[in-house]
Each structure stands twice: as C-alpha cells, then as structure tokens.
C-alpha cells in the first residue's frame, strides 16, 4: 500500500505544495516538526505494515532534527517499509542499504536541522529587539485566569476545569500557580 505523509508547520499554511501523487492513504498535520510527538506521524508509523511504501514530499517535512529523521527511517525500514522522498529522489528500505543515499540523507537532515536552528535564533533576536523597543508584549492571553480560580473555588477538579474551558490541565495548573 502507498501511504503518504504531509506536514506544514502552522495551521495558516496549506499542504497543496506537497503533491504525493497516487497514495491510497494520507496522514496530514499542521504542526511543527521539532519533535516526533506528532499525532499523524505516530498514527502513520503504527498503520504501515511490511511491504508498504511511505511517500514524503521532502526530508524536512518528516523531521527537522537529524536524530529524529534517522530514527523514523530506521523504524520504518525495520518494519519492512520503504520510504521515498520525492524532492530529494531518495528511497530507503531494509533490503537496500545504499551508502551514498545514507550520506545524502544525513547531509539533507543536517541542513534541515541547521535551518531550524537559524530560524529560532532569528526569532529570538527579533523578539529581543521588539521587547527593547517596548513593542513586544508576548502572546495575547487566551485563558481567563479569574474564571479558572472561580471554578476551582467552586470545588471543581483541574481536569474538569480544563475540559470546560477547552485548555490543557497544565494551563489550569499554571494559572492557579500564578494566582497563588
């Protein structure tokens, strides 16, 4: 079975650029590639079986960290799954251990990781300059701390508060800690 995996970093971006051709099943997500704890990625890794082929548009869509990239590919090839990257024209499988392809993978993965680090550095520099000018105030609050405190004083559990307000339990804990 041909299985596709597409990812963009934010919900504002679209997946149209990543044409995977004729895949029978596609796993898609709009989330940063900074770690492997991504729902669609984990679902895809669980779904594929021996003999399947995973198609990804480019290496940086699968992972932004070289170790993560290598681990994901190893997981797939250990299951007997082939993985192909359209943009780089690279294919990996448990049957074919091409040294040149591995080198290319490591170089492209290192570049993806480098690019991610440069983006984070530029972002931090921009935020620091905006703060110095008094322009940057941080992200707007999306949580009503007073409402959390009121619900907690009414005896509600943290998980119930989180469900009611549509936030994580950690957000509730942070709000309660900040108010204490």
Secondary structure, 3 states (H helix, E strand, C coil): CEEEEEEECCCCCCCCCCCCCCCCEEEEEECCCCCCCCHHHHHHHHHCCCCCEEEECCHHHHCCCHHHHHHHHHHHHHCCCEEEECCCCEEECCCCCCHHHHHHHHHHHHHHHHHHHHHHHHHHHHHHHHHHHCCCCCCCCCCCHHHHHHHHHCCCCHHHHHHHHCCCHHHHHHHHHHHC
